[in-house]
Amino acid sequence: LGAGIWSAPTIDEKRKRIYVGTGNSYTGIDVPTSDAILAFDLETGSLLWSAQVTPKDNWVPGCPKSAVCPENPGDDFDFGSSPVLRTMRNGKDVLLAGQKSGTIYGLDPDNRGKVLWRTSLGVGAGMLGGIGWGLAAEAQTVYVAVADYNKPNGSPGLYAININDGSKIWSTPAPKDAGNPAQASAVTAKIGRAHV
């Protein structure tokens, strides 16, 4: 693959696939599988497609002081968390993926991961930037934590996004004067039935 996988895979029983998010290439070599959502055949393990959203992200820790730094390192826009598979209101499935760029994506699992929508929530960039460790979804909403640690124009907080079109439903900023404002941890959601 030429790129790191940071999180657990997502299994799609209906299509017999496994989805993973990847990080940057950690080299000076551009690969089409870095900063991407990949689909593998569940039975054979063969790569079916790669939906790369940030090409040429060759960031390496320790640069620019390291001896192995690429000439153009990129911005460190990994997909650090597992993709989430949900069904939209129209009955079509969507893969939800949050990136350290601060962007959340809605991708089409039936069309090689084509981007259906993208929503920018933070400024991202570098360590503890953007969306780090996990999304949670229930019904038609996906919940996203944005870190943006030490980013002057950052927007750390918690966001609720409509899975059908990527529109923001609500957001709440990180608490003021509570120490580090970065919202870097994975979020959870409880899926329950409404009582009538």
N, C-alpha and C positions, 0 to 999 in steps of 0.2 A: 504493500500500500504506500509506503513512504511517508506515513503520517501516524501520529499517536492516537490511540483511542482511550479516552479518559473515563468512560462510564459504561454501565451495563447496557447490553443490547435490548432492543424492543422487538418482541416477536409478533408477527402478523400471521395468525393462523389461517385466515381466509385466503391470503395470497401465497402462503407458505414461504414467507420471507423473514429475514432479520434485518433491522435497521440500526445503524450506529452513526454517531457524530464523530468527526475527527478533528484533530488539532493541526497546527502548522507543521511544516516538513522538517524543521530543525536542521536544515542543511541549506546550501546554496542552490539546490536543484529543485526546480519547479515541478510539481506533480499534480495531476488533475484530481487526486483523491484527498488533498489537504483542505482544511476548513470547509468540509463538505458533509452531507448526509449520504451514506452509502447503503445500498440494498444488496443483500446476499441471499442466495437460494438456501432455504432452511434445511434441505436434505443434502445438497452437494457441497455447500459452502462457497460456491462460485460467485464472483462479483457480478451482479446484474446491471447496476448503474451507479454512477456517482453524480450527485448534484452539488457541484462546487459553487459557493457563493462569494468567496474571496480568493482569487488566484494570487499566486506569487507571495504568499505569506510565509517567508522563510526565517522567521524570528528564531533566535537561539539565546538561551539564558546566558547572562554575563556579557553580552555585547554592549558597547563596542570594544570592551577590553579583552575579550577572549580571542585566542588565536584562530578559532574556526568560524569567525563571524562572516556571514554572507555579505556581498557588496551592497545589496538592497534587502535589508532584513525583513521588511514588512511590519505589521502592527500587532502581532500576537492575538489574532481574532479567532481563537479556538472555539469549537463546540464542546463545552465541558460537561454537559448534561445529556441524559438519554432523551431521544426524541419521544414525543407522546403521540399516539395514534388515537384519533377521535372521529366521530361522525358529525358532519355539519347538518344543518336544518334541512337541506335539500336531499339528504340521504347519501351524499358523497363523502368519502373519507378524506381526512386531512392529517398530514404529519406536522406537528408543531415542534419547532426547534429554536432554542435561544442561544445566541452567540455572544462572545465577549466583546463584540463591537457595540453591544447595547441594543441590538436588533433582534426581534423575534420574527420568525418566518412561518408561513403556512405553505406547505409543499404538497404537491399532488402525487400520491403513491402510485397512481395508475398511469402517470405520464412522466416517468423517469425523474421524479422529484421536481418537476417544473414549479417555479415560485408562483403561487396563487396570490399571495399578498405578503408584504413586509411592513413592519412597524418599528420605527426607531424610538427607543425609550430612554437611552442614556448615551453618554459620549464614548463610553468604552475605552479601549486602548490600554495595552499593557497589563501588568499583574493587578488583579482585583478590579478590573474594569468591566463594565457592562453586566451581562447575565452569566453567572458562573456555574452554579452547581445543581440546578434542578427546577423544573416547571411542575405544576400540578394542574389538572383539568377536571372539570365536572360539567355535565350537560353541555352548554354552549359557551362556556367561559374557561379561559386558561389564566392561571395566576403566575406572575413572574416577579422575582426579586431582582433588583438592580443594585449593584455594588457601587460603582464609580468612586472607589476609594481614592481620596486625595486628588480628585479632579475638580479644578476651580469652577468649571461650568457643568459639573455633573449633576445628576438627578437621582441620588440613591433613594430607594423606597420600594413599595409594593404596588403592583399594577394588576388590574383585571382587564383582559382583552377578549373581545368577541371572536370566537374561532371561525366564524363565517366570512368575515371581511377584514379582520385585524384592527377594528376600531377600538379605541379606549373606552371602557365602561366606567372605570373609576381608578383613582390612584391615591396613595397616601405617602407623604414624604417620610424619610427617616426622622425619628425624634430629634429635636434640637437639644444641644447641651447634654447628650447622653453618651459621650465618648465617640468612638469611631462610628460614623454614620453609614458605613458600607453595609448593604444588605446582601451578603455574599452566600448565605446558606440556602439549601434547598427548601422549598415551600411544600406544604401538604394541603390536600383538600379532601373533604369527606363527601362521598357520593351517597346520598340517602333518598328515600322516597318522601314525597310531600304527603302530609296527613290531611285528609279532607273531612 
